[in-house]
Amino acid sequence: MSDSILVTGGAGYIGAHTCKALARAGYQPIAFDNLSRGHRDFVRWGPLILDDIRDHDAVVRACRAYDVRAVIHFAAFAYVGESVANPLMYYDNNVCGTVSLLTALKAARVENIIFSSTCAVYGNPERLPISEDAPLRPISPYGTSKALAEQILADSARAHGFRYIILRYFNACGADPDGEIGELRDPESHLIPRAMMSEQGYIDNLCIFGTDFETPDGTAIRDYIHVSDVANAHVDALRRILDDLTVGIFNLGTGRGYSVREVFQMIERVIERPLSVVYAGRRLGDPAALIADASRARRELKIETRYSDLETIVRSAWQWHQQAHPQTSRNNRSTDGR
């Protein structure tokens, strides 16, 4: 029988891609999601348990019913700006939710955990690229909530015997190469899907936030990694932790940074039209540049980034957005502006 893997947030963007990767690798993904920000139709590769990770008894029941061997913990709020405006919501969901989940896993005797973290834990880095040993100095409540959850997991592992791998993502983006799932949020705050939605007429103001960063062209630089490479990295990490080979903390990125302007140039090349862009000041919580030192993940987890060149990322995203909204175009907008 296939090993059952509980995937919290399994109806979300990265969670759903990971469920697909798990199923392809021979595992049974069990999506555990309250659908507050996930999508029921993204759950296609295993059952959906509609519940909240803060419900201790529901997590215990799920683990026992499916004889869960490991948990991949995605469930979290992940908007930097929203976290600045509403920090208590982020600490309740991301920190208290992780505490509740770990308490339930202890009761259910599930010891293997892969935790979805973020480069936001580093804040404004002292040097680039950023290694896993860099100091954690988050500058947003979102980043702080993930750093706190990491510490809680490490303390719990020492006390209760959990075995864990923490994966710190840089900018996960793109869409499933088969076109089955993609990046879909409401509201959408991420750069590439917002550009696609702007081109299709779903949003009116495609904005560059900040043109005065200390970068070559003044716009923020990020390390973009394809979501399918992120999903496959979770499968690689799962194999290692189940084989009792590797635990620890790993960056997921490419080691190559692109500015906002460079990303927009690639999007214009792919869609073969210019984008209409407006400019605004920097957002609170946005560092100038985040680029991963991903050598540890390549060396110890054998992680590859097959899909993460920028053109492949953008083409996969554009393919999915065209399929998701085929009736909408820049020249044929609905009367309500959508």
Secondary structure by P-SEA (a helix, b strand, c coil): ccbbbbbcccccaaaaaaaaaaaaabbbbbbbccccccccccccccccccccccaaaaaaaaaaaacccccccccccccaaaaaacaaaaaaccaaaaaaaaaaaaaacccbbbbbbcccccccccccccccccbbbbccaaaaaaaaaaaaaaaaaacccccbbbbbbcbbbbcccccccccccccccccaaaaaaaaaccccccccccccccccccbbbbbbbbaaaaaaaaaaaaaaaaacccbbbbbbcccccccaaaaaaaaaaaaccccbbbbbccccccccbbbbcccccccccccccccccaaaaaaaaaaaaaaacccccccccccccc
